């Protein structure tokens, strides 16, 4: 059982900022791409951002310029810094890791982000 432990969600006002964190097992984190998806009620999960083991990021068009993904290899943790938040960013955010060796995806339990005045 692979555990991805997320933290940092919560309520925030429009224009505000949040930082999400996700800690993964060291052996998986070091070698693999890790990122964040989000899911609106009744909808499928969509990619928000991901970062490769080499530190190369990719972002969904809807978040470019407002959200930054980073990883701390010493802490086995990936971060999602979200700025200038909008009500449409309200969703459950899931950390995900792709284990290339086993061709297996893993997800965290999800953390709710609510952007509202």
N, C-alpha and C positions, 0 to 999 in steps of 0.2 A: 504494500500500500504506500503510494507516494503522497506525501502531504505538502501542499503549498499553503502557507499561512499568510493570509492577507490582513491588512489593517489600514486605517486612515480614512475610511468613508465617513459620511455623516451629512448633516444639513449645512448648507452654505447659501448666502445671498447671491443673486446675479452680480457678476463682476468679481466675485471673490475667488479664492484659491484653495485648493486641497492638494495634499500629497498622499498618494497611496503607496503602500509598501507590500512586498511579497517575498517571503523567505522560502527558499527551496533547499532540498537536500544537496549537500556539497558536490557529491559525485555527478549528479545530473546537471546542476546549475553550471558548473565550470565548462562543460563541453557543448551545451545546447542553446538554441534560441529560446528566448522567454519573452512573454508579452502580456498584453491586456486585451480582452474583449469586453463588450458591454451588451446588455440585453434589455430591451424595452418590454413591458408587459405584453405577452401574446406574440412576440416577435422572435426571430432567430437571433443568435449571437452574432455580432459583427466585430471585426478587428478594429481596435483603436490604435494600437502601436505595438511594435515588437522590436527586439534588439538581438542581434546575433551574438555568438560567443566572442566574436572579434570586436563587438561594440558598435556595429553598424545598425542604425535605426531605420525603421520604416513607419510611416504614419498614414492613417486614413485622411483623405482630403478634408473631411469635416473638422478635423482637429489641428491641422497644420498651423503652426504659428502660435498656438495657445497651449499645447501640451508637449511636454518633453519626457521622454523615457530615458532612463539611465540604469546602469548596473554597477554594483559594488561587489567585485569578485571576492574580496576578503571577507565579506559578510554574507555571501550567497543570497544577495537581496537585489531585487529589481524595484525601481521607483517609477511612479507616474506623477509628475508634477503638472497639475492642471491649473491654469490661470484663465482669467477672463471668462469664468464659467457662465453658461447660459442655461435657461430652463430646459432646453432640449438635450442638455448633457445629463439630465436626470435619468438614471438607469442603475441596474445592478452591474457592477464591474467585476470581472473574473480574471484572475491571473491564470495564465496558461503556459505550459512548457512542452516543447516537442522533443522527445527523446529520439534522436535520429538513429541510434543503434537498434532500438526495438521498433521503430516506426510507430511510436505510441504518443498520444496526447494526454496530458494531465491538466486538470483544472483545480483551482481553489474553490472554497465554499461560496465565494461571492461577497461583495461588500456594497451596500447601498449608498449611492450618492444622490442627494436631493438638492436641486438648485431652485430656490423659491424665495420670494420676498415675503 
